[in-house]
Amino acid sequence: MAFFNQNSFTIAAAASLLALAAFLLRDGVRGSDLMALGALALGLGLAFLLLNPGASTLTEAEVVQARIGAGVPVLLAFQSVY
């Protein structure tokens, strides 16, 4: 699925914020509307920070094999620019 990539969450979050802003602010600006937009923006920002994968700390194949052999769950993700 080439459509879903590392930018999908960011695009979906921006679209959600714009859609909610258009829906809530159609009758004018109210305090509760701004609080709802702020809460959604904060929630999406926290989700992005928590779910954003970072660089792996396991760089040696022997360490990964030792962890797998010890029964420790290891998530392997392979990436390529091609």
C-alpha positions as semicolon CSV with decimal commas, in nm:
position;residue;x (nm);y (nm);z (nm)
1;M;0,000;0,000;0,000
2;A;0,203;0,291;-0,126
3;F;-0,068;0,537;-0,021
4;F;0,002;0,487;0,352
5;N;0,346;0,606;0,453
6;Q;0,519;0,793;0,735
7;N;0,327;1,112;0,648
8;S;-0,022;0,960;0,662
9;F;-0,078;1,042;1,030
10;T;0,027;1,404;0,984
11;I;-0,200;1,449;0,682
12;A;-0,496;1,281;0,857
13;A;-0,442;1,491;1,171
14;A;-0,434;1,816;0,973
15;A;-0,747;1,716;0,779
16;S;-0,924;1,629;1,106
17;L;-0,834;1,963;1,261
18;L;-0,952;2,155;0,955
19;A;-1,278;1,958;0,935
20;L;-1,351;2,010;1,304
21;A;-1,263;2,378;1,281
22;A;-1,499;2,424;0,986
23;F;-1,775;2,238;1,168
24;L;-1,738;2,410;1,506
25;L;-1,671;2,762;1,382
26;R;-1,951;2,779;1,124
27;D;-2,170;2,979;1,364
28;G;-1,897;3,204;1,496
29;V;-1,617;3,171;1,748
30;R;-1,709;3,048;2,096
31;G;-1,487;2,955;2,387
32;S;-1,604;2,595;2,396
33;D;-1,527;2,558;2,025
34;L;-1,174;2,682;2,075
35;M;-1,128;2,446;2,370
36;A;-1,245;2,152;2,157
37;L;-1,000;2,244;1,881
38;G;-0,719;2,286;2,133
39;A;-0,796;1,952;2,295
40;L;-0,795;1,776;1,959
41;A;-0,470;1,944;1,857
42;L;-0,309;1,852;2,188
43;G;-0,430;1,492;2,164
44;L;-0,305;1,453;1,808
45;G;0,028;1,609;1,900
46;L;0,073;1,372;2,193
47;A;-0,026;1,075;1,979
48;F;0,231;1,177;1,719
49;L;0,505;1,205;1,980
50;L;0,417;0,873;2,144
51;L;0,368;0,675;1,822
52;N;0,654;0,823;1,622
53;P;0,921;0,555;1,585
54;G;1,270;0,660;1,673
55;A;1,606;0,530;1,574
56;S;1,675;0,176;1,683
57;T;1,909;0,113;1,971
58;L;1,982;-0,237;1,840
59;T;2,242;-0,209;1,567
60;E;2,425;-0,540;1,592
61;A;2,269;-0,858;1,456
62;E;2,414;-1,062;1,743
63;V;2,234;-0,850;2,001
64;V;1,902;-0,892;1,818
65;Q;1,952;-1,268;1,790
66;A;2,036;-1,287;2,161
67;R;1,718;-1,097;2,250
68;I;1,506;-1,318;2,026
69;G;1,667;-1,627;2,176
70;A;1,598;-1,498;2,528
71;G;1,227;-1,466;2,457
72;V;1,223;-1,086;2,455
73;P;0,977;-0,949;2,195
74;V;1,164;-0,774;1,914
75;L;0,995;-0,577;1,635
76;L;1,192;-0,576;1,313
77;A;1,112;-0,310;1,053
78;F;1,286;-0,308;0,720
79;Q;1,296;0,008;0,510
80;S;1,426;0,091;0,169
81;V;1,427;0,407;-0,038
82;Y;1,360;0,202;-0,351
